[in-house]
């Protein structure tokens, strides 16, 4: 198709050349001109005849417009020419300035680039650290932040096993104290420390509970030892890192306070002694089981300090009991008054106390503890060499002797006295018979409790009392008193009361 169009154009040009409408150089005209001529040949003749005039008119119009444009924009052309003339100067100035900037600022620019690179690397490092921190927070630290609260909740519910398992998980997943997270890890450790310290306080309170049985005590010690294992690694040298002896001391100290409280001076002494025995036996048996026989911490050798603490506890507990008994016996018998039957009841009371203590001593032997009642010190007694029980018995005996006074009664055969066989020689001495009856009543006071260590003191007291009575007797009665009544009373005192060990 393009080839046909070219042929048509050539044909038109050849025709125009033959008609001498084109010069000989028509081959150099453009294709647009050729196309114009071809289109022109397709018009009627009258249209073609007007074309030169139209073209001439267009030329005049264009020349007019150009002239008008030149007149109106002369200043713009002048400015444009001036600007064009300045272009080489501006280029030269720009070249000089660029060369000056290059020579003077290249080193500074290079230094700035290096500084920027260093700061950029530092910023990227911080960004990577922050990103790593964020990843760590999202994966582990966020969970670790919650664990102390979970442990605290378990402790509040007395669920110590769950609390210790959570604690172990916490320490297993705790990241190392690297530079980027050092402060965060330390804060986590501090938070967990306060929680575990509170748990230790609660366990020690439960461990020291005087009503706690051995299973509860063993459970508490087991939990405390597990806390200690955490503290040995994470919190060495702190209050949480306590030794087994510390736990033993805390337990025995709490029980020792109980020893004091169970010896209430306003309560019945027999009940107090029973309570004291239960407290001491429970404390020694529990501590011995925990730290000596069936130790909770089998991995460690027997703690000699704990052995000493248990021994000291038993010794001090016995000292407290002795002090209590000494004070009680002093207050009970330091100035006994009343008739012989009343003093006899007091003697029965002391005998019951002594028997109770003998039973307690036998019971304590099962845990390696015993009572030596002869070591109970006396307080303000007339015989300082006697123990408290001997002094109490002697005090009652002396009080009973002071109830003996010469008393004359109607003559009655001593054999008719069913409660005692007095010498027949007294039957003719009514005054001696009345006095002998009072001696029998006094002897009944010692009949219930007569320690052997007061043997000589009792005999001496009887002699002193008889010497005083003898001075008040009529002369006719003195012979019977000295030869019959006094020997009989002395024999009844020695052979009837001090031939056998009372306890």
C-alpha positions as CSV (number, residue, x, y, z in Angstrom):
1,X,0.0,0.0,0.0
2,X,2.9,2.4,0.9
3,X,4.5,1.5,-2.4
4,X,1.3,2.4,-4.4
5,X,1.2,5.8,-2.6
6,X,4.8,6.5,-3.5
7,X,4.1,5.7,-7.2
8,X,1.1,8.0,-7.1
9,X,3.1,10.9,-5.7
10,X,5.8,10.4,-8.3
11,X,3.3,10.4,-11.1
12,X,1.9,13.7,-9.9
13,X,5.3,15.3,-9.7
14,X,6.2,14.1,-13.2
15,X,3.0,15.5,-14.6
16,X,3.6,18.9,-12.9
17,X,7.1,18.9,-14.2
18,X,5.9,18.3,-17.8
19,X,3.5,21.1,-17.4
20,X,6.5,23.2,-16.2
21,X,4.9,23.8,-12.9
22,X,7.9,22.4,-11.1
23,X,11.6,23.2,-11.7
24,X,14.1,20.6,-12.5
25,X,15.1,20.1,-8.9
26,X,11.6,18.9,-7.9
27,X,13.1,15.7,-6.8
28,X,14.4,17.4,-3.7
29,X,11.0,18.5,-2.4
30,X,9.7,17.0,0.7
31,X,7.0,14.4,0.9
32,X,4.7,16.9,2.6
33,X,5.1,19.2,-0.4
34,X,4.4,16.4,-2.7
35,X,1.4,15.4,-0.7
36,X,0.2,19.0,-0.9
37,X,0.6,19.1,-4.6
38,X,-1.2,15.8,-5.0
39,X,-4.1,17.0,-2.9
40,X,-4.1,20.2,-4.9
41,X,-4.4,18.3,-8.2
42,X,-7.5,16.7,-6.9
43,X,-9.3,20.1,-6.5
44,X,-11.2,21.8,-9.2
45,X,-9.4,24.3,-11.3
46,X,-11.1,27.4,-9.9
47,X,-9.9,26.4,-6.4
48,X,-6.4,25.9,-7.7
49,X,-6.5,29.3,-9.3
50,X,-7.2,30.9,-6.0
51,X,-4.4,29.1,-4.1
52,X,-1.6,31.5,-5.0
53,X,-3.6,34.5,-3.8
54,X,-4.5,32.6,-0.6
55,X,-0.9,31.7,0.0
56,X,0.2,35.3,-0.6
57,X,-2.4,36.5,1.9
58,X,-1.1,34.0,4.4
59,X,2.4,35.2,3.9
60,X,1.5,38.8,4.4
61,X,-0.4,37.9,7.6
62,X,2.6,36.0,8.9
63,X,5.0,38.8,8.1
64,X,2.7,41.2,9.8
65,X,2.4,39.1,12.9
66,X,6.2,38.6,12.9
67,X,6.8,42.3,12.7
68,X,4.3,43.0,15.4
69,X,5.9,40.4,17.6
70,X,9.4,41.9,17.0
71,X,8.2,45.4,17.9
72,X,6.4,44.4,21.0
73,X,9.1,42.0,22.3
74,X,12.2,43.9,21.4
75,X,13.2,44.3,25.1
76,X,12.7,40.6,25.7
77,X,14.9,39.8,22.7
78,X,17.5,42.2,24.0
79,X,17.4,40.7,27.5
80,X,17.6,37.2,25.9
81,X,20.7,38.2,23.9
82,X,22.3,39.8,27.0
83,X,21.6,36.7,29.0
84,X,23.0,34.5,26.2
85,X,26.1,36.7,26.2
86,X,26.6,36.2,30.0
87,X,26.4,32.4,29.7
88,X,30.1,31.8,29.2
89,X,31.0,34.1,32.1
90,X,28.6,32.3,34.4
91,X,29.9,29.0,33.4
92,X,33.5,30.1,34.1
93,X,32.4,31.4,37.5
94,X,30.6,28.2,38.3
95,X,33.7,26.2,37.3
96,X,35.9,28.3,39.6
97,X,33.5,28.0,42.5
98,X,33.0,24.2,42.0
99,X,36.8,23.8,41.9
100,X,37.2,25.9,45.1
101,X,34.5,23.9,46.9
102,X,36.1,20.7,45.8
103,X,39.5,21.6,47.0
104,X,38.4,23.0,50.4
105,X,35.5,20.8,51.4
106,X,36.2,17.3,50.1
107,X,38.2,16.3,53.2
108,X,35.5,17.6,55.5
109,X,32.8,15.8,53.5
110,X,34.8,12.6,53.6
111,X,35.2,13.0,57.4
112,X,31.5,13.7,57.7
113,X,30.8,10.6,55.7
114,X,33.0,8.4,57.9
115,X,31.4,9.9,61.0
116,X,28.0,9.3,59.6
117,X,29.0,5.7,58.8
118,X,30.1,5.1,62.4
119,X,27.0,6.6,63.9
120,X,24.9,4.7,61.5
121,X,26.6,1.4,62.6
122,X,26.1,2.3,66.2
123,X,22.5,3.1,65.5
124,X,22.1,-0.2,63.7
125,X,23.7,-2.0,66.7
126,X,21.3,-0.3,69.1
127,X,18.4,-1.2,66.8
128,X,19.5,-4.8,66.7
129,X,19.9,-4.9,70.4
130,X,16.5,-3.4,70.9
131,X,15.1,-5.9,68.4
132,X,16.8,-8.7,70.3
133,X,15.5,-7.3,73.6
134,X,12.0,-7.2,72.1
135,X,12.3,-10.8,70.9
136,X,13.6,-11.9,74.3
137,X,10.9,-10.0,76.1
138,X,8.2,-11.5,73.9
139,X,9.6,-15.1,74.2
140,X,10.9,-15.4,77.8
141,X,11.2,-12.2,79.9
142,X,7.5,-11.4,79.6
143,X,6.7,-14.8,81.1
144,X,9.4,-14.4,83.7
145,X,7.9,-11.1,84.8
146,X,4.7,-12.8,85.7
147,X,6.2,-15.8,87.5
148,X,7.0,-14.0,90.9
149,X,3.3,-13.0,91.1
150,X,2.3,-16.6,90.4
151,X,4.7,-17.9,93.1
152,X,3.3,-15.3,95.5
153,X,-0.2,-16.5,94.8
154,X,0.7,-20.1,95.4
155,X,2.4,-19.2,98.7
156,X,-0.7,-17.3,99.8
157,X,-2.7,-20.4,99.1
158,X,-0.2,-22.5,101.1
159,X,0.6,-24.5,97.9
160,X,4.3,-24.6,98.5
161,X,5.1,-27.4,96.1
162,X,3.6,-25.5,93.2
163,X,5.4,-22.4,94.3
164,X,8.8,-24.2,94.4
165,X,8.2,-25.8,91.0
166,X,7.4,-22.3,89.5
167,X,10.5,-21.0,91.2
168,X,12.7,-23.7,89.7
169,X,11.2,-22.9,86.2
170,X,11.9,-19.2,86.8
171,X,15.6,-19.8,87.5
172,X,16.0,-22.3,84.7
173,X,14.7,-19.8,82.1
174,X,16.3,-16.7,83.5
175,X,18.7,-15.2,80.9
176,X,22.3,-14.5,81.9
177,X,23.2,-11.1,83.1
178,X,24.5,-9.8,79.8
179,X,25.2,-6.1,79.3
180,X,22.0,-5.4,77.4
181,X,19.6,-7.1,79.9
182,X,21.7,-6.9,83.1
183,X,19.4,-4.4,84.9
184,X,16.2,-6.3,83.8
185,X,17.6,-9.6,85.1
186,X,18.6,-8.0,88.4
187,X,15.2,-6.5,88.8
188,X,13.6,-10.0,88.3
189,X,16.0,-11.5,90.8
190,X,15.1,-8.8,93.4
191,X,11.4,-9.3,92.9
192,X,11.7,-13.1,93.3
193,X,13.9,-12.6,96.3
194,X,11.2,-10.7,98.2
195,X,8.6,-13.4,97.3
196,X,10.9,-16.2,98.5
197,X,11.8,-14.4,101.7
198,X,8.1,-14.1,102.5
199,X,7.7,-17.8,101.8
200,X,10.6,-18.6,104.1
201,X,9.0,-16.4,106.9
202,X,5.6,-18.3,106.6
203,X,7.3,-21.7,106.6
204,X,9.4,-20.8,109.6
205,X,6.2,-19.7,111.4
206,X,4.5,-23.0,110.5
207,X,7.7,-24.9,111.5
208,X,7.8,-23.2,114.9
209,X,4.1,-23.8,115.6
210,X,4.1,-25.6,119.0
211,X,1.1,-27.6,117.9
212,X,2.7,-28.8,114.6
213,X,3.2,-32.6,114.5
214,X,6.3,-34.3,113.0
215,X,4.9,-34.8,109.5
216,X,4.1,-31.1,109.2
217,X,7.5,-30.1,110.6
218,X,9.3,-32.5,108.1
219,X,7.3,-31.0,105.2
220,X,8.3,-27.4,106.3
221,X,12.0,-28.4,106.6
222,X,11.9,-30.0,103.2
223,X,10.5,-26.8,101.6
224,X,13.0,-24.7,103.5
225,X,15.9,-26.8,102.3
226,X,14.7,-26.4,98.7
227,X,14.6,-22.7,99.2
228,X,18.1,-22.9,100.6
229,X,19.3,-24.7,97.4
230,X,18.0,-21.8,95.3
231,X,19.5,-19.2,97.6
232,X,22.9,-21.0,97.6
233,X,23.1,-20.3,93.8
234,X,21.1,-17.2,93.3
235,X,21.3,-15.3,96.6
236,X,24.5,-16.5,98.4
237,X,25.2,-14.9,101.8
238,X,21.6,-13.4,102.1
239,X,19.0,-14.0,104.7
240,X,17.5,-16.6,102.4
241,X,20.7,-18.6,102.4
242,X,20.3,-20.0,106.0
243,X,22.0,-23.1,107.4
244,X,20.3,-26.1,108.8
245,X,21.5,-25.0,112.3
246,X,19.7,-21.7,111.8
247,X,16.4,-23.6,111.1
248,X,17.0,-25.9,114.1
249,X,17.7,-22.9,116.3
250,X,14.6,-21.1,115.2
251,X,12.5,-24.2,115.8
252,X,14.0,-24.8,119.3
253,X,13.8,-21.2,120.2
254,X,10.0,-21.1,119.5
255,X,9.5,-24.3,121.5
256,X,11.6,-22.8,124.3
257,X,9.2,-19.9,124.5
258,X,6.5,-22.4,124.7
259,X,8.3,-24.0,127.7
260,X,8.0,-20.7,129.6
261,X,4.3,-20.2,128.7
262,X,3.3,-23.7,129.7
263,X,4.6,-23.2,133.2
264,X,1.8,-20.8,134.2
265,X,2.1,-19.8,137.9
266,X,-1.6,-19.4,138.1
267,X,-2.4,-22.9,136.7
268,X,-2.4,-26.2,138.4
269,X,1.2,-27.4,138.8
270,X,0.5,-31.0,137.8
271,X,-1.1,-29.8,134.5
272,X,1.9,-27.5,134.0
273,X,4.4,-30.3,134.4
274,X,2.4,-32.5,132.0
275,X,2.4,-29.6,129.4
276,X,6.1,-29.0,130.0
277,X,6.8,-32.7,129.4
278,X,4.8,-32.8,126.2
279,X,6.5,-29.7,124.9
280,X,10.0,-30.9,125.6
281,X,9.4,-34.4,124.3
282,X,7.8,-33.1,121.2
283,X,10.6,-30.6,120.5
284,X,13.5,-33.0,121.2
285,X,11.8,-35.9,119.3
286,X,11.1,-33.7,116.3
287,X,14.5,-32.1,116.2
288,X,16.2,-35.4,116.7
289,X,14.3,-37.0,113.8
290,X,14.8,-34.0,111.5
291,X,18.5,-33.5,112.1
292,X,20.0,-36.7,113.6
293,X,18.1,-40.0,113.1
294,X,15.9,-39.6,110.0
295,X,17.4,-36.5,108.6
296,X,15.6,-34.6,105.9
297,X,18.9,-33.6,104.2
298,X,20.5,-37.0,103.9
299,X,23.1,-35.6,101.5
300,X,24.8,-33.6,104.3
301,X,26.6,-35.1,107.3
302,X,25.1,-34.8,110.7
303,X,25.2,-31.2,111.8
304,X,27.1,-31.1,115.1
305,X,25.8,-27.7,115.8
306,X,22.2,-29.0,115.7
307,X,23.2,-31.7,118.1
308,X,24.5,-29.1,120.5
309,X,21.4,-27.0,120.1
310,X,19.1,-29.9,121.0
311,X,21.2,-30.7,124.0
312,X,21.2,-27.0,125.1
313,X,17.5,-26.8,124.6
314,X,16.9,-29.8,126.9
315,X,19.3,-28.5,129.5
316,X,17.7,-25.0,129.5
317,X,14.2,-26.4,129.6
318,X,15.1,-28.5,132.6
319,X,16.7,-25.4,134.3
320,X,13.4,-23.5,133.7
321,X,11.5,-26.4,135.2
322,X,13.8,-26.5,138.2
323,X,13.4,-22.8,138.7
324,X,9.7,-23.1,138.5
325,X,9.6,-26.0,141.0
326,X,11.9,-24.1,143.4
327,X,9.8,-21.0,143.4
328,X,6.6,-23.0,143.7
329,X,7.8,-25.1,146.7
330,X,9.2,-22.0,148.3
331,X,5.8,-20.2,148.0
332,X,3.9,-23.3,149.0
333,X,5.9,-24.2,152.2
334,X,8.0,-21.2,153.2
335,X,5.6,-20.5,156.2
336,X,3.1,-23.3,156.5
337,X,0.5,-22.9,159.2
338,X,-2.5,-24.8,160.3
339,X,-3.3,-28.0,162.1
340,X,-1.5,-31.2,161.4
341,X,-4.2,-32.6,159.0
342,X,-3.8,-29.5,156.8
343,X,0.0,-30.0,156.8
344,X,-0.6,-33.6,155.9
345,X,-2.6,-32.6,152.9
346,X,0.2,-30.3,151.8
347,X,2.6,-33.2,152.2
348,X,0.4,-35.3,150.0
349,X,0.4,-32.6,147.4
350,X,4.2,-32.5,147.3
351,X,4.3,-36.3,147.1
352,X,2.0,-36.2,144.1
353,X,4.2,-33.6,142.4
354,X,7.3,-35.6,143.1
355,X,5.7,-38.8,141.8
356,X,4.6,-36.9,138.7
357,X,8.1,-35.7,138.1
358,X,9.5,-39.2,138.5
359,X,7.1,-40.4,135.8
360,X,8.0,-37.5,133.6
361,X,11.7,-38.4,134.1
362,X,11.0,-41.9,132.9
363,X,9.1,-40.6,129.9
364,X,11.9,-38.3,129.0
365,X,14.4,-41.1,129.1
366,X,13.1,-42.2,125.7
367,X,14.6,-39.1,124.1
368,X,17.8,-39.1,126.1
369,X,16.7,-36.6,128.7
370,X,16.3,-37.2,132.4
371,X,15.4,-35.2,135.6
372,X,17.7,-35.1,138.6
373,X,15.2,-33.8,141.2
374,X,18.0,-33.6,143.9
375,X,19.4,-30.7,141.8
376,X,16.2,-28.6,142.2
377,X,17.7,-25.7,144.3
378,X,16.0,-24.5,147.4
379,X,15.2,-20.8,148.0
380,X,15.7,-19.2,151.4
381,X,15.5,-22.5,153.3
382,X,16.7,-23.1,156.8
383,X,18.9,-25.9,155.5
384,X,20.8,-24.5,152.6
385,X,22.4,-27.9,151.8
386,X,19.0,-29.4,151.0
387,X,17.3,-29.4,147.7
388,X,13.9,-27.8,147.2
389,X,11.9,-31.0,147.9
390,X,14.0,-31.8,151.0
391,X,13.5,-28.2,152.2
392,X,9.8,-28.4,151.6
393,X,9.4,-31.7,153.5
394,X,11.5,-30.4,156.4
395,X,9.6,-27.2,156.5
396,X,6.3,-29.1,156.8
397,X,7.8,-31.3,159.5
398,X,9.0,-28.4,161.5
399,X,5.5,-26.8,161.2
400,X,4.0,-30.1,162.3
401,X,6.3,-30.2,165.3
402,X,5.1,-26.8,166.3
403,X,1.6,-28.1,166.5
404,X,2.7,-30.4,169.4
405,X,1.9,-29.1,172.8
406,X,1.5,-30.7,176.2
407,X,-2.1,-31.8,176.4
408,X,-3.7,-33.7,179.2
409,X,-6.5,-36.0,178.4
410,X,-8.4,-38.6,180.4
411,X,-6.5,-41.8,181.0
412,X,-7.1,-44.2,178.2
413,X,-5.2,-47.4,177.5
414,X,-3.1,-46.9,174.4
415,X,-3.9,-50.3,173.1
416,X,-7.5,-49.2,172.5
417,X,-6.2,-46.6,170.0
418,X,-6.8,-48.3,166.8
419,X,-4.9,-45.9,164.6
420,X,-1.5,-46.3,166.4
421,X,0.1,-48.5,169.0
422,X,1.6,-46.3,171.7
423,X,3.7,-47.6,174.6
424,X,1.6,-49.1,177.4
425,X,3.8,-47.1,179.9
426,X,2.0,-43.9,178.8
427,X,-1.4,-45.1,180.1
428,X,-0.7,-43.7,183.6
429,X,0.4,-40.4,182.2
430,X,-2.5,-38.5,180.6
431,X,-0.4,-35.6,179.7
432,X,2.1,-37.8,177.8
433,X,-0.8,-39.6,176.0
434,X,-2.2,-36.3,174.7
435,X,1.2,-35.3,173.6
436,X,1.9,-38.7,171.9
437,X,-1.3,-38.3,169.9
438,X,0.0,-35.0,168.5
439,X,3.3,-36.7,167.7
440,X,1.4,-39.3,165.7
441,X,-0.4,-36.5,163.8
442,X,2.9,-34.9,163.1
443,X,4.5,-38.1,162.0
444,X,1.6,-38.6,159.5
445,X,2.8,-35.4,157.8
446,X,6.1,-37.0,156.9
447,X,4.5,-40.4,156.2
448,X,3.5,-39.2,152.7
449,X,6.8,-37.6,151.7
450,X,10.0,-38.1,153.6
451,X,13.2,-37.7,151.5
452,X,16.2,-39.5,153.0
453,X,18.4,-36.4,152.8
454,X,16.3,-34.8,155.6
455,X,16.9,-37.7,158.0
456,X,19.3,-36.1,160.3
457,X,17.7,-32.7,160.1
458,X,14.3,-34.2,161.0
459,X,15.7,-36.0,164.0
460,X,17.5,-32.8,165.1
461,X,14.2,-30.8,164.7
462,X,12.4,-33.4,166.8
463,X,15.0,-33.3,169.5
464,X,14.8,-29.5,169.6
465,X,11.0,-29.5,169.8
466,X,11.0,-32.2,172.6
467,X,13.6,-30.2,174.5
468,X,11.3,-27.2,174.4
469,X,8.3,-29.3,175.4
470,X,10.2,-30.9,178.2
471,X,10.9,-27.5,179.8
472,X,7.2,-26.9,180.0
473,X,6.3,-30.3,181.6
474,X,5.7,-30.9,185.2
475,X,8.5,-32.7,186.9
476,X,6.4,-35.9,187.5
477,X,5.8,-36.1,183.7
478,X,9.4,-35.5,182.6
479,X,10.6,-38.9,183.5
480,X,7.9,-40.6,181.3
481,X,8.5,-38.1,178.5
482,X,12.3,-38.6,178.5
483,X,12.4,-42.4,179.0
484,X,9.2,-43.5,177.2
485,X,7.7,-40.9,174.8
486,X,10.9,-39.4,173.3
487,X,12.5,-42.8,172.5
488,X,9.3,-44.1,171.0
489,X,8.8,-41.0,168.9
490,X,12.4,-41.1,167.7
491,X,12.1,-44.8,166.8
492,X,8.8,-44.2,164.9
493,X,10.5,-41.3,163.0
494,X,13.6,-43.2,162.0
495,X,12.4,-46.8,161.6
496,X,9.0,-45.9,160.2
497,X,10.0,-43.2,157.7
498,X,13.7,-43.3,156.9
499,X,14.5,-47.0,156.5
500,X,13.4,-47.1,152.8
501,X,14.0,-44.8,149.9
502,X,10.8,-43.0,149.2
503,X,11.4,-42.4,145.5
